[in-house]
Amino acid sequence: MTARFRRCGHSTGPLHPGDLRAVAEFTAMLIAQQHPAPWTGRGDIAVRITHDGHLLERGRPTEGQPPDADPVALILIHPDTETALTGTLQCARSWIHGAWIGPYRLPTHTLAGRTINPEINLEA
């Protein structure tokens, strides 16, 4: 019987299709973080929740808010199930990374199974 193992990255030959998909997702995430799409005041946003900007979360502004509001009242939501993770937060525009797109789901706390501090402060 032959055991099938995933390649470790040091072997020769072509990449496995699963490895190609993982490399493509990671590359898309890096490109998206380096060149974020500007947020126009409508739709979901990618919010930096740490000062270094490496961890992002998906935020949804509350309804009836003007597009140029500062601070933005938003709720952090799960990137896949869209369930609310926090109550309403006041978020300064300096914490907004850009418009939310699919590749941003990789560096989220919720995808890694970590919880978000309920006392998170996104003001200034």
C-alpha positions as CSV (number, residue, x, y, z in Angstrom):
1,M,0.0,0.0,0.0
2,T,1.3,3.5,-0.9
3,A,0.7,6.4,1.5
4,R,0.1,9.8,0.0
5,F,1.6,12.7,1.7
6,R,1.4,16.4,1.1
7,R,4.5,17.9,-0.3
8,C,6.8,19.7,2.1
9,G,8.0,22.4,-0.2
10,H,11.5,20.9,-0.6
11,S,10.7,18.1,-3.0
12,T,11.0,18.3,-6.8
13,G,8.3,18.1,-9.4
14,P,5.1,19.9,-10.0
15,L,2.9,21.2,-7.2
16,H,-0.2,19.3,-6.1
17,P,-3.4,21.1,-7.1
18,G,-4.3,21.6,-3.4
19,D,-0.9,23.3,-2.9
20,L,-1.5,25.5,-5.9
21,R,-4.9,26.7,-4.5
22,A,-3.3,27.5,-1.1
23,V,-0.5,29.5,-2.8
24,A,-3.0,31.4,-4.9
25,E,-5.2,32.3,-1.8
26,F,-2.1,33.4,0.1
27,T,-0.8,35.5,-2.8
28,A,-4.2,37.1,-3.3
29,M,-4.3,38.0,0.4
30,L,-0.9,39.6,0.3
31,I,-1.7,41.6,-2.8
32,A,-5.0,42.8,-1.3
33,Q,-3.3,43.9,1.9
34,Q,-0.7,45.9,0.0
35,H,-3.2,47.5,-2.4
36,P,-6.5,47.9,-0.6
37,A,-9.6,48.9,-2.5
38,P,-10.8,52.3,-1.2
39,W,-13.9,52.3,0.9
40,T,-16.6,54.6,-0.5
41,G,-18.8,54.8,2.6
42,R,-21.1,51.9,1.4
43,G,-20.7,48.2,2.0
44,D,-18.6,46.2,4.4
45,I,-15.2,47.3,5.4
46,A,-11.9,45.7,6.5
47,V,-10.9,47.1,9.9
48,R,-7.4,46.9,11.4
49,I,-7.8,45.7,15.0
50,T,-4.2,45.9,15.9
51,H,-1.7,48.8,15.6
52,D,0.6,46.9,13.3
53,G,-2.3,46.4,10.8
54,H,-1.7,42.7,10.2
55,L,-5.0,41.5,11.6
56,L,-8.2,42.6,9.9
57,E,-11.8,42.0,10.7
58,R,-14.9,42.4,8.7
59,G,-17.1,45.4,9.8
60,R,-20.5,46.5,8.7
61,P,-21.5,50.1,9.2
62,T,-24.9,50.7,10.9
63,E,-27.8,51.7,8.8
64,G,-28.7,55.3,8.1
65,Q,-25.1,56.6,8.6
66,P,-23.8,59.2,6.2
67,P,-21.0,57.9,3.9
68,D,-18.5,60.5,5.2
69,A,-19.1,60.0,8.9
70,D,-16.1,60.1,11.2
71,P,-16.1,58.1,13.5
72,V,-18.0,55.3,11.7
73,A,-20.4,53.3,13.9
74,L,-20.0,49.6,12.9
75,I,-20.4,46.1,14.1
76,L,-17.7,43.5,13.6
77,I,-19.1,40.4,11.9
78,H,-17.9,36.9,11.1
79,P,-16.4,36.7,7.6
80,D,-18.3,33.6,6.6
81,T,-21.5,33.4,8.6
82,E,-22.1,37.1,8.9
83,T,-23.1,36.8,12.6
84,A,-22.4,39.8,14.8
85,L,-19.3,39.4,17.0
86,T,-19.5,42.7,18.9
87,G,-22.0,45.4,19.7
88,T,-21.8,48.8,18.0
89,L,-18.3,50.3,18.0
90,Q,-17.1,53.8,17.1
91,C,-14.3,53.4,14.6
92,A,-12.0,56.2,13.5
93,R,-11.4,56.3,9.8
94,S,-7.7,55.8,10.4
95,W,-8.5,52.2,11.5
96,I,-10.3,51.4,8.2
97,H,-8.0,49.4,5.8
98,G,-10.4,49.5,2.8
99,A,-13.4,47.8,1.3
100,W,-13.9,44.2,2.4
101,I,-13.0,41.6,-0.2
102,G,-12.8,37.8,0.0
103,P,-9.0,37.4,0.5
104,Y,-9.1,39.4,3.7
105,R,-10.8,36.4,5.5
106,L,-7.4,34.6,5.9
107,P,-5.9,37.1,8.5
108,T,-9.0,37.3,10.7
109,H,-9.3,36.4,14.4
110,T,-12.5,34.5,13.8
111,L,-11.2,32.3,11.1
112,A,-8.3,31.3,13.4
113,G,-10.8,30.5,16.1
114,R,-9.7,33.3,18.4
115,T,-12.1,35.6,20.2
116,I,-12.2,39.4,19.9
117,N,-11.7,41.4,23.1
118,P,-15.2,42.7,23.9
119,E,-13.6,46.0,25.1
120,I,-11.9,46.7,21.8
121,N,-11.2,50.4,21.2
122,L,-11.0,51.6,17.6
123,E,-11.3,55.3,18.4
124,A,-8.3,57.5,17.4
